[in-house]
Amino acid sequence: MDSETKNCQNCKQSFVIEPDDFDFYKKMKVPAPTWCPECRLQRRLAFRNERALYKRPCDLCGADTISRLDSEKGIINYCGKCWWSDNWDQTSYGKDYDFSKPFFEQWKELLKRVPQYNLITMYNTLVDTNFTNMTHYLKNCYYIFNSDYDERCIYGEEIERCKDCVDVTMFDSTELAYESLNCVKCYQIYYSVECESSHDIWFSKNLAGCSSCFGCVNLRNQNYCIFNEKFSRDA
């Protein structure tokens, strides 16, 4: 079978289905997609809901919670303390499978019967931390997601073992950072991307083992550089 170009039913853009894809769909006995790969990915990620937060009460104890679950969707919301407790019967929502009804219809019904944890966190490892999701072992953090073992970090995603970082994404073992992306083992790094084992870095990209650099790119084990030009410490 030759490749086929289709128009996405969602975004109306064209996309190509290759012969190998058709072979896979035939093997799995499923129809070819009508949505483009990007729209299909967005739909899958929407199910995860990492950042959209809602204020709603716990359906067991009544306490106010910040939840990843929209109250209008009809999903039961439990706070962390209640969800992990023995105060509810975890078998009460069980029901037999009905072979006369579609699977996904029954799955949707089951999702609305099963109490859901308001946030994907280890709530008892969060200290003075609010508005976070998919996190654990945080202290004095605010509005960070998919992050762990951090202190005094705000506004970020995928931050691991960091301290005093603001507006950062994909960081590991870094301290005192602002408006930067994908940095590891750095200290005092600002407006920079893809740096490692460096400190006192400004407006730079792809540095490793560097210090006191401004506006530099692709340097290794250098210091006191401005726009990749070497200067003395006293210059």
Stockholm file with secondary structure:
# STOCKHOLM 1.0

chainA/1-235         MDSETKNCQNCKQSFVIEPDDFDFYKKMKVPAPTWCPECRLQRRLAFRNERALYKRPCDLCGADTISRLDSEKGIINYCGKCWWSDNWDQTSYGKDYDFSKPFFEQWKELLKRVPQYNLITMYNTLVDTNFTNMTHYLKNCYYIFNSDYDERCIYGEEIERCKDCVDVTMFDSTELAYESLNCVKCYQIYYSVECESSHDIWFSKNLAGCSSCFGCVNLRNQNYCIFNEKFSRDA
#=GR chainA/1-235 SS CCCEEEECTTTCCEEEECHHHHHHHHHHTCCCCSSCHHHHHHHHHHHHCSSCCEEEECTTTCCEEEESSCGGGTCCEECHHHHTSSSSCTTTTCCCCCTTSCHHHHHHHHHHHSCEESSSBCGGGEESCBSCEEEEEEESCEEEEEEEEEESCEEEEEEESCEEEEEEEEEESCEEEEEEEEEESCEEEESCBSCBSCEEEESCBSCBSCEEEESCBSCBSCEEEETTEECCTTC
#=GC SS_cons         CCCEEEECTTTCCEEEECHHHHHHHHHHTCCCCSSCHHHHHHHHHHHHCSSCCEEEECTTTCCEEEESSCGGGTCCEECHHHHTSSSSCTTTTCCCCCTTSCHHHHHHHHHHHSCEESSSBCGGGEESCBSCEEEEEEESCEEEEEEEEEESCEEEEEEESCEEEEEEEEEESCEEEEEEEEEESCEEEESCBSCBSCEEEESCBSCBSCEEEESCBSCBSCEEEETTEECCTTC
//
